[in-house]
Amino acid sequence: VQLQASGGGLVQAGGSLRVSCAASGNILSINAMGWYRQAPGKQREYVAHITRGGSTNYADSVKGRFTISRDNVKNTVYLQMNSLKPEDTAIYYCFADSGSWSRYWGQGTEVTVSS
């Protein structure tokens, strides 16, 4: 499984941004896809994920502001981020869980929220 993240950028606080993660390769093996993020000087933290069945889950810090969705035709997962805050500034990494044991990571896309 290969993952290609895109869509990061610079946005003002209160604004919106959408990041995307396109999967290729053995996509039929993917059970779930989602996002983590890592802010400067901090550990990587979970953001959200969506399962093959369409169930979603969010970190409390983004609940109500971020929405994860998927396009099965394009094999792409999206993270719509609204009401962005400076503390959302991070590199966003998409992941895909495949089979029982494997987790694949994308290269990361940088999101900067200015105050």
C-alpha positions in Angstrom: 0.0 0.0 0.0 1.3 3.4 -0.9 -0.2 6.7 0.4 0.2 10.1 -1.1 -0.9 13.0 1.1 -1.6 16.5 -0.3 -3.5 19.7 0.4 -1.7 21.3 3.3 -0.9 25.0 3.4 -1.2 28.2 5.3 -4.5 29.5 6.6 -5.7 32.1 9.1 -7.3 31.1 12.3 -10.9 30.4 11.8 -10.4 29.3 8.2 -10.8 26.0 6.5 -8.5 23.6 4.7 -8.9 20.1 3.3 -6.1 17.5 3.1 -6.3 14.4 1.0 -4.7 11.0 1.1 -4.7 8.8 -2.0 -4.1 5.1 -1.7 -2.6 2.8 -4.3 -1.4 -0.7 -4.4 -3.1 -3.5 -2.4 -6.1 -1.3 -1.6 -8.5 -4.2 -1.1 -6.5 -5.1 2.0 -7.2 -1.7 3.7 -9.4 -1.9 6.7 -9.2 1.7 7.8 -7.5 5.0 6.9 -7.0 8.1 8.9 -4.7 10.9 10.1 -2.2 11.6 12.8 -0.5 14.9 13.3 2.8 16.1 14.8 3.3 19.6 16.0 6.8 21.1 16.4 8.4 19.7 19.6 5.5 17.4 20.3 4.7 13.7 19.9 2.6 12.5 17.0 -1.1 12.4 18.0 -4.2 10.7 16.6 -6.6 12.9 14.7 -9.3 10.8 13.0 -10.0 7.6 11.1 -12.7 6.0 8.9 -13.2 2.3 8.6 -14.0 0.3 5.5 -17.6 0.2 6.8 -17.8 4.0 7.0 -17.5 4.3 10.8 -15.6 7.4 11.9 -13.8 8.4 15.0 -12.2 11.7 16.1 -9.9 13.0 18.7 -11.7 15.2 21.2 -9.5 18.1 20.2 -11.0 18.1 16.7 -14.4 16.8 17.2 -17.1 19.1 15.7 -14.5 20.9 13.6 -12.9 18.2 11.4 -14.7 15.8 9.2 -13.2 12.7 7.6 -14.7 11.2 4.5 -13.7 8.9 1.7 -14.2 8.5 -2.1 -14.1 4.8 -2.9 -13.8 5.4 -6.6 -10.7 7.6 -6.2 -9.4 5.5 -3.2 -8.9 8.7 -1.4 -9.6 9.9 2.1 -10.2 13.5 2.9 -9.9 15.5 6.1 -12.0 18.7 6.0 -10.7 21.0 8.7 -12.9 23.9 9.7 -12.6 26.6 12.4 -8.9 26.0 12.4 -6.9 27.1 15.4 -3.1 27.9 15.7 -2.8 24.8 17.8 -3.8 22.8 14.8 -0.5 23.7 13.2 1.3 20.4 12.5 2.5 18.0 9.9 -0.5 15.8 9.1 0.3 12.2 8.3 -2.2 9.8 6.8 -2.2 6.1 7.6 -3.8 3.0 6.3 -4.3 -0.2 8.3 -4.0 -3.3 6.2 -4.9 -6.9 7.2 -4.3 -7.6 10.9 -0.9 -6.2 11.5 0.2 -3.7 8.9 0.1 0.1 9.1 1.3 2.2 6.3 2.1 5.9 6.4 2.1 8.7 3.9 4.8 11.3 3.7 3.0 14.0 5.6 1.5 17.4 4.5 2.2 20.6 6.5 -0.7 22.7 7.9 0.1 26.1 9.3 -2.6 28.2 11.0 -1.7 31.8 11.7 -3.3 33.8 14.5 
